[in-house]
Amino acid sequence: MIDISQKRNDLQLHDSGQVFFFHPCGLDDLDRAASEGLIEPPLLENLSIAQRMETEAILVIDAHALGDVRSVGSVYWTSIVPPDAIRNAYPYAPPFEVLAAGGIVRHRDTDEVLCIRRLGLLDLPKGKLEANESISACAMREVQEETGIADLCQGGLLGTTVHGYHRAGRFKIKTTYWFAFTSRATQFVPAEEEAISAVCWVHEEQAARTLGYATLRSLLIKLRSVTRERGGP
């Protein structure tokens, strides 16, 4: 099983998508913070630490919307938080962490990436971590289940994507760990029960332009640039 905590520093170069800060507060402070953007330190990077603090609410703040973030010891501070940077207010939705894993499957002989079409959008195979499952095993299982291929050779951890969304009264913060795979598969069985209508090989540059989610497009672009800088194929 991979120790995620020890891998985070190695993944900084590859992290893609949203970056969140977490601000513990009381319910009385919630409306004022969300309407005026006046938030006192601390801003925390780790949701689990925020959840261990004795507070009634935790605000989820989009770090990309902040202008002057400064570190103060192990926490962060900013002079003002734009109200629209707070993602889980009006109504308040408690934050909840979701872990997932997926695969960037490259063809062994061509410059192609295995893609799926889910709900009409080009996507990459991925899914949520099950109980007592390692991250790497989750990636293998999800790729096999969603594409129906068995010809898979699994490599190392490439990076992560992060995004947040409202679901069932909570604000889910989903971190997906992406592993390298190779294959020469020519026959696929799309997981129709998961709204997957097709599985296909797509040229990597085309995938980086046409994947249906900006976080995935950014991840492919970053991975290609890192490979080139290191002199890889």
C-alpha positions in Angstrom: 0.0 0.0 0.0 1.4 3.4 -0.9 1.9 5.9 1.9 0.2 9.0 0.5 1.7 11.3 3.0 5.3 10.5 2.0 4.4 11.0 -1.7 2.9 14.5 -1.5 6.2 16.4 -1.8 7.2 14.4 -4.9 3.9 15.3 -6.5 4.1 19.0 -6.2 5.4 19.5 -9.8 2.5 17.4 -11.2 -0.4 18.6 -9.1 -3.2 20.0 -11.3 -6.6 21.5 -10.7 -7.9 23.4 -7.8 -6.0 24.2 -4.6 -8.0 24.7 -1.5 -7.4 26.3 1.9 -9.6 25.4 4.9 -10.7 28.0 7.5 -12.2 26.7 10.8 -14.8 29.1 12.2 -18.0 29.3 14.2 -21.5 29.4 12.7 -21.9 33.0 13.9 -18.9 34.0 11.8 -20.0 32.1 8.7 -22.4 34.7 7.1 -20.0 37.6 7.9 -17.0 35.7 6.4 -18.9 34.7 3.3 -20.5 38.1 2.6 -17.6 40.4 3.5 -14.5 38.3 2.9 -13.1 39.2 6.3 -11.4 36.1 7.6 -8.8 35.9 10.4 -5.9 33.4 10.2 -5.5 30.5 10.1 -5.8 29.2 6.6 -4.9 25.5 6.6 -3.8 23.3 3.7 -4.9 20.1 5.3 -8.6 19.3 5.8 -8.1 16.6 8.4 -6.2 19.1 10.6 -9.1 21.6 10.3 -11.6 18.9 11.2 -9.7 18.1 14.4 -10.1 21.6 15.6 -13.1 22.4 17.9 -15.1 24.5 15.4 -18.6 24.4 14.1 -17.9 25.0 10.5 -15.0 24.8 8.0 -14.9 27.2 5.0 -13.4 25.9 1.8 -11.5 28.6 0.0 -10.2 28.5 -3.6 -6.5 29.4 -3.3 -6.3 30.6 -6.9 -8.7 33.4 -6.0 -6.4 34.9 -3.3 -3.9 37.5 -4.2 -1.4 37.9 -1.3 -1.1 34.6 0.6 1.7 34.5 3.2 2.9 31.7 5.4 2.8 32.3 9.2 4.6 29.2 10.6 2.6 26.2 9.6 -0.5 28.2 8.6 -1.3 30.8 5.9 -2.8 34.3 6.0 -4.2 36.7 3.5 -5.6 40.3 3.8 -8.9 39.6 2.2 -10.8 36.6 0.8 -13.2 37.5 -2.0 -16.7 36.2 -1.1 -16.8 34.2 -4.4 -13.6 32.4 -3.4 -15.6 30.6 -0.6 -16.9 27.5 -2.3 -19.2 25.9 0.4 -21.3 28.8 1.8 -24.9 29.8 0.9 -26.0 27.3 2.0 -23.2 25.9 4.2 -22.0 22.5 3.0 -19.5 20.7 5.3 -16.4 19.6 3.5 -15.8 16.0 2.9 -12.6 14.3 1.4 -12.9 11.8 -1.4 -9.9 9.7 -2.6 -9.8 8.2 -6.1 -7.3 6.7 -8.5 -7.1 6.4 -12.3 -4.8 5.5 -15.1 -3.1 7.4 -17.9 -2.8 4.4 -20.3 -0.3 4.9 -23.2 -0.2 2.6 -26.2 3.1 0.7 -26.3 3.7 1.4 -30.0 2.1 4.7 -30.7 1.8 8.2 -29.1 -1.8 7.5 -28.0 -3.6 7.7 -24.7 -6.6 5.5 -23.8 -9.7 7.6 -23.3 -13.3 6.9 -22.4 -16.5 8.8 -23.4 -18.6 9.3 -20.3 -21.9 11.3 -20.4 -20.8 12.7 -23.8 -17.4 14.0 -22.6 -14.0 12.6 -23.3 -12.5 11.4 -20.0 -9.8 9.2 -18.5 -10.7 6.0 -16.6 -10.8 6.6 -12.8 -12.9 5.9 -9.7 -13.3 6.1 -6.0 -11.1 4.2 -3.5 -12.8 1.3 -1.8 -12.4 0.3 1.8 -9.0 -1.4 2.6 -7.9 -0.9 -0.9 -4.5 0.6 -1.9 -4.3 3.5 -4.2 -2.4 1.6 -6.8 -4.9 -1.4 -6.7 -7.7 1.1 -7.1 -6.2 2.5 -10.2 -5.8 -1.0 -11.8 -9.3 -2.0 -10.8 -10.9 1.1 -12.2 -9.1 1.0 -15.5 -10.0 -2.6 -16.0 -13.7 -2.1 -15.0 -14.3 0.9 -17.1 -12.5 -0.2 -20.3 -12.8 -4.0 -20.1 -9.2 -4.6 -21.0 -6.8 -7.0 -19.3 -3.6 -6.2 -21.3 -2.3 -3.7 -18.7 1.2 -3.1 -17.4 1.1 -0.7 -14.4 3.9 1.7 -13.7 4.5 4.4 -11.1 2.5 7.3 -9.7 2.5 10.3 -12.1 0.6 12.9 -10.2 -2.7 14.1 -8.9 -5.7 16.2 -9.8 -8.0 18.0 -7.3 -11.4 19.4 -7.7 -14.4 20.3 -5.6 -18.1 19.9 -6.1 -21.4 20.0 -4.2 -23.1 16.7 -3.7 -25.9 15.6 -1.2 -25.5 18.6 1.1 -21.7 18.3 1.3 -18.8 19.9 -0.5 -16.8 17.0 -1.8 -13.0 17.6 -2.3 -11.8 14.8 -4.6 -8.1 14.0 -5.0 -7.4 11.6 -7.8 -4.0 9.8 -8.0 -3.0 9.0 -11.5 -0.8 6.0 -12.4 1.1 5.2 -15.6 -0.1 2.2 -17.6 0.8 0.7 -21.0 -1.2 -1.5 -23.3 -1.7 -2.7 -26.8 -5.4 -3.6 -26.4 -7.6 -3.4 -29.5 -10.9 -4.7 -28.0 -12.8 -2.9 -25.3 -15.9 -3.3 -23.2 -17.2 0.1 -22.1 -18.8 0.1 -18.6 -22.3 1.2 -19.7 -23.6 0.9 -16.2 -21.2 3.8 -15.4 -22.5 5.9 -18.3 -19.4 5.1 -20.4 -20.4 4.8 -24.1 -17.0 4.2 -25.8 -13.3 3.4 -25.2 -10.8 4.5 -27.7 -7.1 5.4 -28.4 -6.6 9.2 -28.9 -3.4 10.9 -29.9 -1.9 12.5 -26.7 -1.8 16.0 -28.1 -5.4 15.7 -29.2 -6.4 14.4 -25.8 -4.7 17.3 -24.1 -6.9 19.6 -26.2 -10.2 17.7 -26.1 -10.6 16.0 -22.7 -13.8 17.3 -21.2 -12.2 18.6 -18.0 -9.6 21.3 -17.6 -7.9 19.6 -14.8 -7.2 16.5 -17.0 -6.1 18.6 -20.0 -3.6 20.5 -17.7 -2.3 17.2 -16.2 -1.5 15.8 -19.6 0.2 19.0 -20.7 2.3 19.1 -17.6 3.3 15.5 -17.8 4.4 15.9 -21.4 6.6 18.9 -20.5 8.2 17.1 -17.6 9.0 14.1 -19.8 10.6 16.4 -22.4 12.7 18.3 -19.8 14.0 15.0 -18.5 14.9 13.7 -21.9 12.3 11.0 -22.0 10.5 9.6 -25.0 
